[in-house]
């Protein structure tokens, strides 16, 4: 596939991971542009990215004023990508090695007939590795709950490893998406679904983060419980 790809990596305190994930990305998809969206990480993540820009000519740093959550970071980045009109595909993924860059060529290879390719933990062949039992149950129940409430035709509603056509992203109204964390990813996929998006899932092994601290919190879990109902009410 000879279409233009940009990878969006939101970061907050990912100094332990950012150099390694950028090296792996440049090995897996050297033709791709990469935009690191950093929320003023106090651990110096942005400085590491700046130092690596000489090594990786297609690496960009978008520094935001402060921590506003995953949803805001992605929306700001998507709007920049849409305004530039320079890319055909945008890939969203975590910067902590939860999402292995080795899957990206496969995601691209099946994308011709689809608008969104999901690196899925919950389709046949997918799995998680290194999670506590309670987190596995929480995630599986959360995805089942989201599918039942919203009717989303996918198995992994909360996973953040997603390849999307930029033209399809352009159909969405980001002004009405105000959720964060995993709830933002749910709402993004629900908005894509309502916009007529053609989905495809490929199995991945999702690994626990290598370095740094988990961003999972009680607020994120609580927001995920009410998010499907908010999404439906908003669309009506």
NORPE-V457963 format. One record per backbone hydrogen bond with DSSP energy under -1.0 kcal/mol. NH is the residue of the N-H (numbers start at 1). CO is the residue of the C=O. If there is no record, write none. Layout:
nh->NH co->CO
nh->NH co->CO
This chain:
nh->6 co->89
nh->7 co->33
nh->8 co->91
nh->9 co->35
nh->11 co->37
nh->17 co->14
nh->18 co->14
nh->21 co->17
nh->22 co->18
nh->23 co->19
nh->24 co->20
nh->25 co->21
nh->26 co->22
nh->27 co->23
nh->28 co->24
nh->29 co->25
nh->32 co->29
nh->33 co->5
nh->34 co->58
nh->35 co->7
nh->36 co->60
nh->37 co->9
nh->38 co->62
nh->39 co->11
nh->44 co->41
nh->48 co->44
nh->49 co->45
nh->50 co->46
nh->51 co->47
nh->52 co->48
nh->56 co->52
nh->59 co->56
nh->60 co->34
nh->62 co->36
nh->64 co->38
nh->73 co->69
nh->74 co->70
nh->75 co->71
nh->76 co->72
nh->77 co->73
nh->78 co->74
nh->79 co->75
nh->80 co->76
nh->81 co->77
nh->82 co->78
nh->83 co->79
nh->84 co->80
nh->85 co->81
nh->88 co->4
nh->89 co->4
nh->90 co->164
nh->91 co->6
nh->92 co->162
nh->93 co->8
nh->103 co->100
nh->104 co->101
nh->107 co->103
nh->108 co->104
nh->109 co->105
nh->110 co->106
nh->111 co->108
nh->114 co->111
nh->115 co->198
nh->116 co->198
nh->117 co->163
nh->118 co->200
nh->119 co->161
nh->120 co->118
nh->120 co->202
nh->126 co->123
nh->127 co->204
nh->129 co->206
nh->136 co->132
nh->137 co->133
nh->138 co->134
nh->139 co->135
nh->140 co->136
nh->141 co->137
nh->142 co->138
nh->143 co->139
nh->144 co->140
nh->145 co->141
nh->146 co->142
nh->147 co->143
nh->148 co->144
nh->149 co->145
nh->150 co->146
nh->151 co->147
nh->162 co->92
nh->163 co->117
nh->164 co->90
nh->165 co->115
nh->166 co->88
nh->169 co->165
nh->170 co->166
nh->171 co->168
nh->172 co->169
nh->176 co->173
nh->177 co->174
nh->184 co->180
nh->185 co->181
nh->186 co->182
nh->187 co->183
nh->188 co->184
nh->189 co->185
nh->190 co->186
nh->191 co->187
nh->192 co->188
nh->193 co->189
nh->194 co->190
nh->195 co->191
nh->196 co->193
nh->197 co->192
nh->200 co->116
nh->202 co->118
nh->204 co->120
nh->206 co->127
nh->207 co->98
nh->208 co->129
nh->210 co->96
nh->221 co->217
nh->222 co->218
nh->223 co->219
nh->224 co->220
nh->225 co->221
nh->226 co->222
nh->227 co->223
nh->230 co->226
nh->231 co->227
nh->232 co->228
nh->233 co->229
nh->234 co->230
nh->235 co->231
nh->236 co->232
